[in-house]
C-alpha cells in the first residue's frame, strides 16, 4: 500500500513537472533569446537545446528597443490608459453599486437587472459603431478615447454590488447616528472595508485592458498615443523581423506584470476564482 | 426620507449610468440600426447614407469570407473548448492533491494568463518557424525524425490548429483556477464515505467530483465558447486571416471590414450576427443552470 502511494506520488510529480515545462518553455526561450545580440545565432540555437542556454549575455537588444520603438512612450501611454481606467473605474463603479445595494428607491430592481444584462454585451459587438461615434467627435488618435469608454463596466458594478449586499450594515448605521453624509459613509466607512473586492476588480480590469488590441488598433495608430500592444504589433509586422529586439520588447512588456503576479499571486488566483460562478 | 434616499441613489448612479449609456447602450443599439444601412466610416458628401433594408444580410449569406470565418470559429471552439476544459480540470485536480510544492506548480500553470496575448503570439510565431523553429525541432527529436517539419502557420491545414494550441496554452490556467475553486467546495466527508464503501478513484471521480462540479463545468464550457468566438489578437499578429482565409474569424473580419475598408454598415451586420451567437451561447448556460435549480 505504501509502495503504491509512493508510485502515485512519483507519477503526480512527473505529470506536474512535464506540465510546468510546457507552460514555462516559451517564456524561457523569450528571455534567453532577448539576451543574444545576434539574430542569426538566435535562429541557429532555436532548433536545439541551446535555445534555453544564454550563450551570450548582452543588453544590446534592450537598448535597441528603446531607440527603435519609442518604448518608453508606449509604456507611458499604456500606464496612463490602464491606470485611469482602473482608478476612475473603481470609483464610478463602486459608487453606483453602493447606491444599488443600500438605497431603497423605485426602479432599483430594474436597474440591477439592466446592469446584469449589460454584462453579456461583448466589446467586439459595439466596437464598430463606437468607432463611428468617436470619429464623429474627432476623438481618434488620443489617449482619452482609449480610456473613457471603459471606465463604467457592468461586470465591475456587479462584483461590487455582490460584495456590498453582504457587508453588515451596523457600522454604517453608527455613522448615520453620528450625522455623517451618505457620501461620507461610502467613502470613509464602506470603501476601507472593501479592500478585497477593490483588489479583485483592479486585477480583472488590469488584465483585460493591459493586453487590449482590437480597440487601440482602430483608434490609436500614431507613435504619440499608441499603447504597448499596438507598438508591439507594428514592430512585429516590420520585415525582416529583428527577433532579438522582438523578444526583448516582449520581455519588457511581460516581466513587470510577472513580478506583480508573483508578489500578489494569491490575490490573482482569488480574483479569477471569484469571477466564476459559485459551484 | 424615501425621496431623499431616491435622490441620493440616482446621484450615486449618475456617472456610471451616463457612461454606460454613451459608450455601451448607444453603440449597441446603433449596431442594429446601422446594419440596415450602407453607412461608411468617412462619409462621402456626394453619396449620403441610405437605408438598404436586408441587403447587408443577403450579402452575408453569399460572402465566402464570412462563411469561412464562421466555420473557423466553430472549428476553433470545437477543439479549444473540450481540450481546454478537460486539461484545466485535470490540472486543477493535480494541484489540488496538496503535495509539497503544488502551490509552485499552480503559480507556474497560471503565469501565461498574465502574459499578454500579443506577446504570446509573437513568441509562438518564432517557435512555429517551419525550418528553424523550436517546435518542429522538438517533435523531430522525440519521434527520432519520424515527424516531418510542419509549416504550422503557412499551411492551410495546420494554421488554425497552431493558433488553437497557443490559445489553450495561454488560457487554460484561468479555467484551472475556476475548477480549483469548485473542487475546494466539495466536502471531504463525501470522499471519506465513498472510501469506506470501497469506491475506487474512478468511481469517486464519476459519482462525486463531476456531479459536484456541474455548475462550474457549465460556466467554464460556456465562457470558453464565448472566448473562442471572440478570437482576434492571435490572428491579427500571426496570420492576418491567412493563408487563404484558413484563420479568418468573425471578429477579425468585423475589424477588417469596419475599420480597414471603412464599411461600417456591413461590419454592423457582421456585428449583429456575432452578438446573436454570443447571446445564444449565454442563454444556453442560463437554461442549464436553471434546470439544475429545479432538480
Boltz contact constraints between the chains, C-beta under 6 A:
constraints:
  - contact:
      token1: [A, 12]
      token2: [B, 97]
      max_distance: 6.0
  - contact:
      token1: [A, 16]
      token2: [B, 94]
      max_distance: 6.0
  - contact:
      token1: [A, 16]
      token2: [B, 105]
      max_distance: 6.0
  - contact:
      token1: [A, 20]
      token2: [B, 105]
      max_distance: 6.0
  - contact:
      token1: [A, 20]
      token2: [B, 108]
      max_distance: 6.0
  - contact:
      token1: [A, 23]
      token2: [B, 108]
      max_distance: 6.0
  - contact:
      token1: [A, 23]
      token2: [B, 109]
      max_distance: 6.0
  - contact:
      token1: [A, 23]
      token2: [B, 112]
      max_distance: 6.0
  - contact:
      token1: [A, 26]
      token2: [B, 123]
      max_distance: 6.0
  - contact:
      token1: [A, 30]
      token2: [B, 123]
      max_distance: 6.0
  - contact:
      token1: [A, 43]
      token2: [B, 132]
      max_distance: 6.0
  - contact:
      token1: [A, 46]
      token2: [B, 132]
      max_distance: 6.0
  - contact:
      token1: [A, 46]
      token2: [B, 134]
      max_distance: 6.0
  - contact:
      token1: [A, 47]
      token2: [B, 132]
      max_distance: 6.0
  - contact:
      token1: [A, 47]
      token2: [B, 137]
      max_distance: 6.0
  - contact:
      token1: [A, 51]
      token2: [B, 134]
      max_distance: 6.0
  - contact:
      token1: [A, 92]
      token2: [B, 15]
      max_distance: 6.0
  - contact:
      token1: [A, 92]
      token2: [B, 16]
      max_distance: 6.0
  - contact:
      token1: [A, 95]
      token2: [B, 12]
      max_distance: 6.0
  - contact:
      token1: [A, 96]
      token2: [B, 12]
      max_distance: 6.0
  - contact:
      token1: [A, 96]
      token2: [B, 13]
      max_distance: 6.0
  - contact:
      token1: [A, 96]
      token2: [B, 16]
      max_distance: 6.0
  - contact:
      token1: [A, 99]
      token2: [B, 9]
      max_distance: 6.0
  - contact:
      token1: [A, 99]
      token2: [B, 12]
      max_distance: 6.0
  - contact:
      token1: [A, 99]
      token2: [B, 13]
      max_distance: 6.0
  - contact:
      token1: [A, 103]
      token2: [B, 5]
      max_distance: 6.0
  - contact:
      token1: [A, 103]
      token2: [B, 8]
      max_distance: 6.0
  - contact:
      token1: [A, 103]
      token2: [B, 9]
      max_distance: 6.0
  - contact:
      token1: [A, 105]
      token2: [B, 5]
      max_distance: 6.0
  - contact:
      token1: [A, 105]
      token2: [B, 6]
      max_distance: 6.0
  - contact:
      token1: [A, 105]
      token2: [B, 9]
      max_distance: 6.0
  - contact:
      token1: [A, 120]
      token2: [B, 282]
      max_distance: 6.0
  - contact:
      token1: [A, 121]
      token2: [B, 28]
      max_distance: 6.0
  - contact:
      token1: [A, 122]
      token2: [B, 278]
      max_distance: 6.0
  - contact:
      token1: [A, 124]
      token2: [B, 230]
      max_distance: 6.0
  - contact:
      token1: [A, 124]
      token2: [B, 251]
      max_distance: 6.0
  - contact:
      token1: [A, 125]
      token2: [B, 271]
      max_distance: 6.0
  - contact:
      token1: [A, 125]
      token2: [B, 274]
      max_distance: 6.0
  - contact:
      token1: [A, 125]
      token2: [B, 275]
      max_distance: 6.0
  - contact:
      token1: [A, 126]
      token2: [B, 27]
      max_distance: 6.0
  - contact:
      token1: [A, 126]
      token2: [B, 28]
      max_distance: 6.0
  - contact:
      token1: [A, 128]
      token2: [B, 258]
      max_distance: 6.0
  - contact:
      token1: [A, 128]
      token2: [B, 264]
      max_distance: 6.0
  - contact:
      token1: [A, 128]
      token2: [B, 267]
      max_distance: 6.0
  - contact:
      token1: [A, 128]
      token2: [B, 268]
      max_distance: 6.0
  - contact:
      token1: [A, 128]
      token2: [B, 271]
      max_distance: 6.0
  - contact:
      token1: [A, 129]
      token2: [B, 27]
      max_distance: 6.0
  - contact:
      token1: [A, 129]
      token2: [B, 30]
      max_distance: 6.0
  - contact:
      token1: [A, 129]
      token2: [B, 31]
      max_distance: 6.0
  - contact:
      token1: [A, 129]
      token2: [B, 34]
      max_distance: 6.0
  - contact:
      token1: [A, 130]
      token2: [B, 27]
      max_distance: 6.0
  - contact:
      token1: [A, 132]
      token2: [B, 264]
      max_distance: 6.0
  - contact:
      token1: [A, 149]
      token2: [B, 23]
      max_distance: 6.0
  - contact:
      token1: [A, 151]
      token2: [B, 19]
      max_distance: 6.0
  - contact:
      token1: [A, 152]
      token2: [B, 16]
      max_distance: 6.0
  - contact:
      token1: [A, 152]
      token2: [B, 19]
      max_distance: 6.0
  - contact:
      token1: [A, 152]
      token2: [B, 20]
      max_distance: 6.0
  - contact:
      token1: [A, 182]
      token2: [B, 8]
      max_distance: 6.0
  - contact:
      token1: [A, 211]
      token2: [B, 116]
      max_distance: 6.0
  - contact:
      token1: [A, 211]
      token2: [B, 117]
      max_distance: 6.0
  - contact:
      token1: [A, 213]
      token2: [B, 118]
      max_distance: 6.0
  - contact:
      token1: [A, 213]
      token2: [B, 233]
      max_distance: 6.0
  - contact:
      token1: [A, 214]
      token2: [B, 232]
      max_distance: 6.0
  - contact:
      token1: [A, 218]
      token2: [B, 259]
      max_distance: 6.0
  - contact:
      token1: [A, 229]
      token2: [B, 118]
      max_distance: 6.0
  - contact:
      token1: [A, 232]
      token2: [B, 118]
      max_distance: 6.0
  - contact:
      token1: [A, 233]
      token2: [B, 237]
      max_distance: 6.0
  - contact:
      token1: [A, 236]
      token2: [B, 122]
      max_distance: 6.0
  - contact:
      token1: [A, 246]
      token2: [B, 122]
      max_distance: 6.0
  - contact:
      token1: [A, 250]
      token2: [B, 119]
      max_distance: 6.0
  - contact:
      token1: [A, 250]
      token2: [B, 122]
      max_distance: 6.0
  - contact:
      token1: [A, 253]
      token2: [B, 116]
      max_distance: 6.0
  - contact:
      token1: [A, 253]
      token2: [B, 119]
      max_distance: 6.0
  - contact:
      token1: [A, 254]
      token2: [B, 115]
      max_distance: 6.0
  - contact:
      token1: [A, 254]
      token2: [B, 119]
      max_distance: 6.0
  - contact:
      token1: [A, 257]
      token2: [B, 114]
      max_distance: 6.0
  - contact:
      token1: [A, 261]
      token2: [B, 114]
      max_distance: 6.0
  - contact:
      token1: [A, 265]
      token2: [B, 107]
      max_distance: 6.0
  - contact:
      token1: [A, 269]
      token2: [B, 177]
      max_distance: 6.0
  - contact:
      token1: [A, 272]
      token2: [B, 174]
      max_distance: 6.0
  - contact:
      token1: [A, 272]
      token2: [B, 177]
      max_distance: 6.0
  - contact:
      token1: [A, 273]
      token2: [B, 177]
      max_distance: 6.0
  - contact:
      token1: [A, 273]
      token2: [B, 181]
      max_distance: 6.0
  - contact:
      token1: [A, 276]
      token2: [B, 178]
      max_distance: 6.0
  - contact:
      token1: [A, 276]
      token2: [B, 219]
      max_distance: 6.0
  - contact:
      token1: [A, 277]
      token2: [B, 215]
      max_distance: 6.0
  - contact:
      token1: [A, 277]
      token2: [B, 219]
      max_distance: 6.0
  - contact:
      token1: [A, 279]
      token2: [B, 182]
      max_distance: 6.0
  - contact:
      token1: [A, 279]
      token2: [B, 185]
      max_distance: 6.0
  - contact:
      token1: [A, 279]
      token2: [B, 215]
      max_distance: 6.0
  - contact:
      token1: [A, 279]
      token2: [B, 216]
      max_distance: 6.0
